[in-house]
Amino acid sequence: MERNEHIFIVRCGEVALKGMNKPYFERMLVERIKKLLRKFDGVSVKRHEGLIFVRADISLDKQAIIKEISKVFGVASISPAIECESTMESIGEAAVEYMMEAIEERGVKTFKVEAKRADKTFPVKSPDIGRQIGAAVLKGCKVLKVDVHNPDCLLFVDVRREKSYIYQDKIHGFGGLPLGTNGKGMTLLSGGIDSPVATWMMAKRGMMIEAIHFHSYPYTSQRAQEKVEDLASIVATYCGRFKMHVINLLPIQEQIVSNCPEEETTILVRRFMMRIAERVARDTGCGMLITGENLGQVASQTAEALVVTDSAVSMPVMRPLIAMDKVDIMDKAQEIGTYETSIQPYEDCCTVFLPKHPVTKPRLERILESESKLDCEGLINAAIESQEIINIFPQ
């Protein structure tokens, strides 16, 4: 049987549990897949019978298409499949052809059939479909044997009303929810390991992303900012293009160092960052802030410090990494492709004017007293007015 197209069955993850809202989530998922695959000519994406089918011209790179689909949040798994008529004869012939290719390409020697009858009007029940198709494969492929415990090939047969599908692989996606189904957040993006992972995790929950990055030029270099742009570009391969607001924090840091106790420098700077991020977030339609903070990791991330930091803003602050181990965060960074860029040794604004003994259990009344010595509103306004906005595109 000569094929003129690749067929991919795409399965939803949590989207399948959304009840009355399921069609909305599925439509959003289809649109995200279409958007990511529009770089390929000759690709179609359609919902049908509870699944999403991607069809691509046979000349296209199958693995490249799978790689792109797997990046779409909301996709649970992808299966390259072949299609046939929904008759036992056609399914048997297609299964034999599929297994002949598996023998030739991968040296398969044993197999097992798992059949599912999505069309309950089909006259043969699922267990019988499995037995009959298994018998057809044994007859057509003399070198094969059945192994129900540890087969070289687990052959899936999905019988549906109009067509039936045969496949072996279930390639896992990242799951989550389609982008655009859970509002928009402003992420505080640095050059470290944590904040790109936190951004990715919130995007995985369906949240559109806008970013803000703070630098301390000339204490931090242009290359340090380029590193953050590279990280943002990697994140954008999953969540699409977004804007990054770049703000020079140095004038604020200098005022804090000149007028406030040294041990409070880190927490005061952090409160200014949150206020500025909140202001920009409200101006851009974001409903919450996102940070990569992790409980107890550094002085500004103790429980007491986080409480004082949050008191500077009224907008909700999302911290998806708050209880994760650092090793787990690093593993996730490697999985999504940000780790190698994050560990490049370029300075960060948080390392400028770093106190020798930062306060780990700040008291809000003392922090407010220190801030009373500063023109907070004027410093915030000046920082926002001088911002640079960069459009971030997928890498």
C-alpha positions in Angstrom: 0.0 0.0 0.0 1.7 3.2 -1.2 1.2 6.1 1.2 1.3 9.8 0.2 1.1 11.4 3.6 2.2 11.1 7.2 -0.6 10.7 9.8 -0.1 11.7 13.4 -2.6 11.0 16.1 -2.4 13.7 18.8 -3.9 13.1 22.2 -5.0 15.7 24.8 -3.9 15.5 28.4 -5.9 17.4 31.0 -8.0 18.9 28.2 -9.9 15.7 28.1 -11.1 16.3 31.6 -12.6 19.8 31.0 -16.3 18.7 30.7 -18.5 21.3 29.1 -15.4 23.4 28.3 -13.6 20.6 26.5 -14.4 21.9 22.9 -13.0 25.3 23.8 -9.7 23.8 25.1 -9.5 21.5 22.1 -10.0 24.4 19.6 -7.2 26.3 21.4 -5.0 23.3 21.2 -5.6 22.8 17.5 -4.8 26.5 16.9 -1.5 26.2 18.8 -0.5 23.1 16.8 -1.4 24.9 13.5 0.6 27.9 14.5 3.7 25.9 15.3 3.5 23.8 12.1 2.8 26.6 9.7 6.6 26.6 8.9 5.8 23.3 6.9 4.0 23.3 3.6 1.3 20.7 3.1 0.2 20.1 6.7 -3.4 20.0 8.0 -4.7 19.8 11.6 -8.2 18.7 12.4 -10.3 17.5 15.4 -12.2 14.3 14.8 -13.9 11.9 17.2 -12.1 13.1 20.3 -8.6 13.1 18.8 -6.6 15.6 16.8 -5.2 14.4 13.5 -2.2 16.0 11.8 -1.6 15.1 8.2 1.6 16.0 6.4 2.9 15.5 2.9 5.1 12.3 2.7 8.1 14.4 1.6 8.3 16.2 4.9 10.6 15.2 7.8 8.4 13.1 10.1 10.7 13.5 13.1 10.8 17.3 12.7 7.0 17.4 12.8 6.9 15.2 15.9 9.4 17.4 17.6 7.3 20.5 16.9 4.0 19.0 18.0 5.6 17.7 21.3 6.4 21.3 22.3 2.8 22.3 22.3 1.4 22.5 25.8 -1.7 20.4 26.2 -0.4 17.6 24.0 -0.1 14.3 26.0 1.2 12.0 23.3 1.8 11.7 19.6 1.6 8.5 17.5 2.7 8.2 13.9 0.0 6.0 12.4 -1.2 4.4 9.2 -4.9 4.6 8.1 -7.1 1.9 6.6 -10.8 1.1 6.0 -12.8 -0.1 9.1 -13.2 -3.7 8.0 -11.4 -6.7 9.5 -9.9 -7.5 6.1 -8.4 -4.0 5.6 -7.2 -3.8 9.2 -5.5 -7.2 8.8 -3.8 -6.2 5.6 -2.6 -2.9 7.0 -1.3 -4.6 10.2 0.7 -7.1 8.1 2.2 -4.3 6.0 3.0 -2.3 9.1 4.8 -5.3 10.8 6.7 -6.2 7.6 8.2 -2.6 7.7 9.0 -3.0 11.4 10.8 -6.3 10.7 12.8 -4.7 7.9 13.6 -1.4 9.7 14.0 -2.5 13.3 14.5 -6.2 13.3 11.3 -6.9 15.3 10.9 -10.6 16.2 8.0 -10.5 18.7 4.7 -8.6 19.0 1.5 -8.1 20.8 -1.8 -6.6 19.6 -3.9 -4.2 21.7 -7.2 -3.3 20.1 -9.7 -0.6 21.0 -13.1 -0.3 19.4 -14.0 3.4 19.6 -17.0 2.6 17.3 -19.2 0.5 19.4 -21.4 -0.4 16.4 -18.4 -2.3 14.9 -19.5 -6.0 14.8 -16.3 -7.4 16.4 -15.5 -6.7 20.0 -12.1 -5.4 21.1 -10.6 -8.7 22.5 -11.7 -10.5 19.3 -10.2 -7.8 17.1 -6.9 -8.3 18.9 -6.9 -12.1 18.4 -7.9 -12.0 14.8 -5.5 -9.3 13.8 -2.7 -11.1 15.7 -3.5 -14.3 13.7 -3.4 -12.3 10.4 0.0 -10.9 11.3 1.4 -14.4 12.3 0.1 -15.7 9.0 1.5 -12.8 6.9 4.8 -12.4 8.8 6.2 -16.0 9.3 9.3 -14.8 11.3 7.2 -13.2 14.0 6.1 -14.7 17.3 3.6 -13.5 19.9 5.0 -12.3 23.3 2.3 -10.9 25.6 4.8 -10.0 28.4 7.8 -8.2 26.7 7.2 -7.8 23.0 9.5 -6.0 20.6 6.5 -4.3 19.1 3.2 -3.4 20.9 0.9 -3.0 18.0 -2.1 -0.7 18.6 -5.3 -1.0 16.6 -7.8 1.8 16.9 -11.1 1.0 15.2 -13.3 4.0 14.4 -16.5 4.6 12.5 -15.0 6.1 9.3 -11.4 4.8 9.3 -9.2 2.7 11.5 -5.6 3.4 12.6 -2.5 1.2 13.3 0.5 2.5 15.3 3.2 1.5 17.7 4.7 4.5 19.4 3.1 6.8 21.9 5.6 9.7 22.1 5.0 11.8 25.2 4.4 15.5 25.0 4.7 17.9 27.9 0.9 17.8 28.7 -0.5 20.8 30.6 -3.0 23.2 29.0 -3.0 25.1 25.7 -1.5 28.6 25.8 -4.0 31.4 26.1 -6.5 29.4 28.3 -5.3 30.8 31.6 -4.7 34.5 31.3 -1.4 36.4 31.1 1.5 36.8 33.6 4.5 39.1 33.9 7.6 37.0 34.6 10.7 38.4 36.3 13.3 36.9 34.0 17.0 36.8 35.0 20.0 35.0 33.6 19.9 32.2 36.2 18.6 28.7 36.1 15.4 29.2 38.0 13.4 32.0 36.3 13.3 30.5 32.8 12.0 27.2 34.3 9.4 29.0 36.4 8.3 30.9 33.2 8.0 27.6 31.3 6.0 26.0 34.0 3.4 28.8 34.1 3.2 28.7 30.3 2.6 25.0 30.6 -0.5 25.8 32.7 -1.9 27.8 29.7 -0.7 31.2 30.7 0.5 33.7 28.1 3.8 35.4 29.0 5.3 38.8 29.1 8.7 39.4 30.7 10.6 42.0 32.6 14.4 41.9 33.0 16.5 44.1 35.3 20.1 45.0 34.7 22.7 47.3 36.3 24.7 48.6 33.3 27.6 49.4 33.2 28.2 47.1 36.2 26.5 44.3 34.2 27.6 43.9 30.6 25.7 43.9 27.3 26.6 40.3 26.9 24.8 39.5 30.2 21.6 41.0 28.7 22.2 39.1 25.5 22.4 35.9 27.6 18.9 36.6 29.0 17.6 37.3 25.5 18.9 33.9 24.4 17.1 32.3 27.4 13.9 34.1 26.6 14.2 32.9 23.0 14.5 29.3 24.1 11.4 29.7 26.3 9.6 31.3 23.3 10.0 28.1 21.4 7.3 26.7 23.7 5.1 29.7 24.4 5.5 31.8 21.3 6.8 35.3 20.8 6.5 37.8 23.6 7.8 41.2 24.8 10.5 41.7 27.3 10.7 45.0 29.2 14.4 45.8 30.0 15.0 48.2 32.9 18.2 49.6 34.3 18.1 49.2 38.1 21.4 50.9 38.8 20.0 54.4 39.9 17.8 52.7 42.4 20.6 50.5 43.7 22.9 53.5 44.2 20.2 55.4 46.2 19.6 52.3 48.4 23.4 51.9 49.0 23.8 55.6 49.9 20.8 55.9 52.2 19.9 52.6 53.7 21.5 49.9 56.0 23.8 47.6 54.0 22.3 44.4 55.3 18.9 45.5 53.9 20.1 46.2 50.3 19.0 42.9 48.8 15.5 42.9 50.2 15.0 46.6 49.3 16.1 46.1 45.8 13.8 43.1 45.5 10.8 45.2 46.7 11.6 47.8 44.0 11.8 45.1 41.3 8.4 43.8 42.4 6.8 47.3 42.4 8.2 48.1 38.9 7.1 44.7 37.6 3.6 45.2 39.0 3.3 48.6 37.4 4.4 47.3 34.0 2.2 44.2 34.4 -0.9 46.4 34.9 0.0 48.5 31.9 0.2 45.4 29.7 -2.8 43.5 30.8 -1.1 40.9 33.0 -3.0 39.5 36.0 -0.1 38.3 38.1 3.7 38.2 38.6 5.8 35.1 38.1 9.2 34.6 39.8 11.7 31.7 40.1 12.1 32.0 43.8 12.6 28.9 45.8 12.1 28.7 49.6 15.3 29.1 51.5 17.6 29.1 48.5 19.2 32.5 49.2 18.8 35.3 51.8 16.0 37.0 49.9 14.0 33.8 49.7 13.5 32.9 53.3 9.9 32.7 54.4 10.2 36.1 56.3 11.9 37.7 53.3 9.2 36.6 50.9 6.5 37.9 53.1 8.2 41.3 53.2 8.7 41.2 49.4 5.1 40.4 48.7 3.9 43.3 50.9 5.3 45.7 48.3 2.7 44.7 45.8 -1.0 43.9 45.7 -0.9 41.7 42.6 -0.7 37.9 43.1 2.8 36.4 42.9 3.1 33.0 41.3 6.2 30.9 42.5 5.9 27.5 40.7 9.4 26.4 42.0 8.8 27.4 45.6 9.1 23.8 47.1 11.3 22.1 44.5 14.8 20.8 45.1 17.5 22.6 43.2 18.5 19.4 41.6 15.0 18.9 40.2 15.0 22.5 38.9 18.3 21.9 37.1 17.0 18.7 35.6 14.0 20.5 34.3 16.2 23.2 32.8 18.2 20.6 31.0 15.0 19.0 29.7 13.6 22.2 28.2 17.0 23.4 26.9 17.8 26.4 29.1 20.5 25.0 31.4 23.6 25.4 29.2 22.7 29.0 28.6 21.8 29.7 32.2 25.2 28.6 33.5 27.2 30.9 31.3 29.3 33.0 33.7 27.9 36.5 33.1 27.0 38.8 36.0 23.5 39.5 37.2 22.1 42.7 38.7 21.4 40.9 41.9 25.2 40.4 42.4 25.8 44.2 42.3 26.3 45.8 45.7 25.7 42.5 47.4 25.9 42.9 51.2 28.4 40.8 53.2 25.7 39.8 55.7 22.2 40.2 54.2 19.3 40.2 56.6 17.5 36.8 56.4 14.6 37.7 58.7 13.7 41.2 57.8 11.1 43.1 59.8 8.6 45.1 57.7 8.6 48.1 59.9 12.3 48.5 59.6 12.2 48.1 55.8 9.4 50.7 55.5 11.5 53.0 57.7 14.5 52.6 55.3 12.3 53.2 52.3 11.0 56.4 53.8 14.5 57.9 53.2 14.0 57.3 49.4 11.9 58.9 46.7 10.3 55.6 45.9 7.7 56.9 43.5 10.2 59.1 41.6 12.7 56.3 41.3 10.1 53.9 40.0 8.7 56.3 37.5 12.2 57.1 36.2 13.0 53.4 35.8 9.9 52.7 33.8 10.2 55.7 31.6 13.7 54.6 30.5 12.7 51.0 29.8 13.6 49.3 26.5 11.1 46.9 25.0 12.5 43.9 23.1 10.4 41.5 20.9 11.5 37.9 21.7 11.0 35.4 19.0 11.4 31.6 19.2 14.9 30.4 18.8 
